[in-house]
Amino acid sequence: MNEEEIIEMAIKAGFPTDYNGKNLLHIKEIKFFAKLIAEKERERIKKQNAPEIEKTNAYIKQLELEKMESDILHNEHLKLLGEIKAMTEAARLAEREKCAKIAENGLIGHTIAKAIRARGQE
């Protein structure tokens, strides 16, 4: 119920009005009274729905915690992927260097070793 509805009800209930019967006399007091009624009604509704509001707020908190956990796991996952990529690249470069060193011992080793190392620069 809003303020206008309460004022309309006050007119219907016979509260004093002007000569046109439309504007309430003592409008300031009636508006204050309307605000008090609305506030009391809001409190009643809140109290009546408190258990459901608590459940809803708890559920929202749970979702927020799950989102935070998900974000943390996602960040950890990205960090691990970066570390795996770096380790894989380091292992690939180390293997290439070992192959180049083995090739250097052959007849045309320097040419092959140079080609192997150059491939890592691509």
C-alpha positions in Angstrom: 0.0 0.0 0.0 1.5 3.4 -0.9 0.9 6.9 0.4 -1.6 7.9 -2.3 -3.7 4.8 -1.6 -3.8 5.6 2.1 -4.8 9.2 1.5 -7.5 8.0 -0.9 -8.8 5.7 1.9 -8.7 8.6 4.4 -10.9 10.7 2.1 -13.3 7.7 1.7 -13.3 7.3 5.5 -14.5 10.9 5.9 -11.4 12.7 7.0 -11.9 16.5 6.6 -11.4 17.8 3.0 -11.6 21.1 1.3 -14.7 22.4 -0.3 -14.2 20.3 -3.5 -13.9 17.1 -1.4 -10.6 16.2 -3.0 -7.8 17.7 -0.9 -7.5 16.6 2.7 -7.1 19.1 5.4 -4.3 18.1 7.8 -2.5 16.5 4.9 0.9 16.7 6.7 -0.4 14.7 9.5 -2.1 12.1 7.3 1.0 11.7 5.2 3.0 11.1 8.3 0.4 8.6 9.4 0.6 6.9 6.0 4.4 6.6 6.4 4.0 5.1 9.8 1.5 2.5 8.4 3.8 1.7 5.5 6.8 1.3 7.8 4.8 -1.0 10.1 3.7 -3.1 7.1 7.2 -3.4 5.8 8.4 -4.6 9.3 5.5 -7.2 9.4 6.4 -8.5 5.9 10.1 -8.7 6.8 9.3 -10.6 10.0 6.9 -12.9 8.3 9.5 -13.7 5.6 12.6 -13.7 7.8 13.2 -17.5 7.6 13.0 -17.5 3.8 15.2 -14.4 3.6 17.7 -16.1 5.9 17.7 -19.2 3.7 18.1 -17.0 0.5 20.9 -15.0 2.0 22.7 -18.2 3.1 22.3 -19.6 -0.4 23.7 -16.4 -1.9 26.7 -16.6 0.5 27.3 -20.2 -0.5 27.2 -19.3 -4.1 29.7 -16.5 -3.5 32.0 -18.9 -1.6 31.8 -21.4 -4.4 32.6 -18.7 -7.0 35.6 -17.6 -4.9 36.8 -21.2 -4.7 36.2 -21.6 -8.4 38.2 -18.5 -9.2 41.1 -19.7 -6.9 41.1 -23.1 -8.6 41.0 -21.4 -12.0 44.0 -19.2 -11.1 45.9 -22.2 -9.7 45.1 -24.1 -12.9 46.4 -21.3 -15.1 49.6 -21.1 -12.9 50.1 -24.9 -13.2 49.6 -24.8 -17.0 52.2 -22.0 -17.2 54.6 -24.0 -15.2 54.0 -27.2 -17.3 54.5 -25.2 -20.5 57.8 -23.7 -19.2 59.0 -27.2 -18.0 58.0 -28.7 -21.4 59.9 -26.0 -23.3 62.9 -26.4 -21.1 62.9 -30.2 -21.6 62.5 -29.7 -25.4 65.4 -27.3 -25.5 67.6 -29.6 -23.4 66.8 -32.6 -25.6 67.6 -30.6 -28.7 70.9 -29.6 -27.2 71.8 -33.2 -26.3 71.0 -34.3 -29.9 73.2 -31.5 -31.2 76.1 -32.6 -29.0 75.7 -36.2 -30.1 75.7 -35.1 -33.7 78.9 -33.0 -33.3 80.8 -36.3 -32.8 79.9 -37.5 -36.3 81.7 -36.8 -39.6 79.5 -33.9 -40.5 78.6 -33.2 -36.9 79.1 -29.5 -36.9 76.6 -29.0 -39.8 74.0 -31.2 -38.2 74.4 -29.7 -34.7 74.1 -26.2 -36.2 70.9 -27.3 -38.0 69.5 -28.9 -34.8 70.2 -25.7 -32.8 68.8 -23.5 -35.5 65.6 -25.4 -35.5 65.1 -24.4 -31.9 65.4 -20.7 -32.9 62.4 -20.9 -35.2 
